[in-house]
Amino acid sequence: MADEYRYDEKENFEGKKVKVLGATYEAGKPEEKADWRAKLQTRDEMVNYLKSAVRYWYSKEWYGSEKRKQEA
C-alpha cells in the first residue's frame, strides 16, 4: 500500500532534505455540485441542520470543533 503513494522531497526548517507525502487525491474535476438540501427531506430537517451549523460557527459556548470552558 505504501507503494501507491507519491513522495516529494522538500527542505525542512534546518535545510535538510526530507520526504513528504505528495498529492493523494484523484486528478480531475467534480462531475456535479453537491447540494446539501438534496440530502435533507423535510423542512424541519433543513432548519435543524442550519441551526446546528450556525451554533457551531457563531455560538459563544462552542469554539470550532471543541467544547471548551475558556476561549483559546
N, C-alpha and C positions, 0 to 999 in steps of 0.2 A: 504494500500500500504506500510505503514511503517513496517508492519509485514513481508514483503518479504525480508527485508534487514537483514544482519547478522552484529552484532556489536562485536567488540573486546574490551577488557579492557586493557588500557595501562597507563603508568605513564607519566605525563607531566613534565615540567622542574622543577616544585616545588616539585615533588614527589607525587602529588595527583593522585588518580586513576580517569581516565576519560574514557568515552565510545567513541570509534571512529568507523567509518563506515568500515566494513570489505570488502572483495573482492566482487565486484558486477558483475564480468564477468562470462560467462558460461564456465564451465570446458571443456577441450578438446583442440584439435589442429585444425588449419585451414585445410580444405579439399584440397585446392589447392592454389597456389600462385596467388596474384593479379598482373596483368600485366597492367601497366599504358598505354602501347602502344595499347592494345586492345580497350581501351576506345576512342582513337583518330582515326579518319577515314583517313584523308589525311596527306600528308607530311607537309603542311602548318600549320595544327593544332598542329602537333608534334613540329615543330620549334617554334611556338608561345608559347607553353607550356614550352619548355625548356628555352626560352628567359626570360619568366616571373619568372621561378624558379631561374635562375642564378641571375637575377636582385634582387629578394627577398633576397637571401643569401649574395651576394657579392657586391652590389651597395653601394656607399658612401651616397646616398640620402635616403636610407631606412635602418632601424635598427630593425631587427626582424620583428614583425608584426605591428609595429607602424611607422608612418611617423613622424620624429622628426627634428627639426631645429638644435638641438645640440645633439651630441653623448652622450649617457648615461655614 
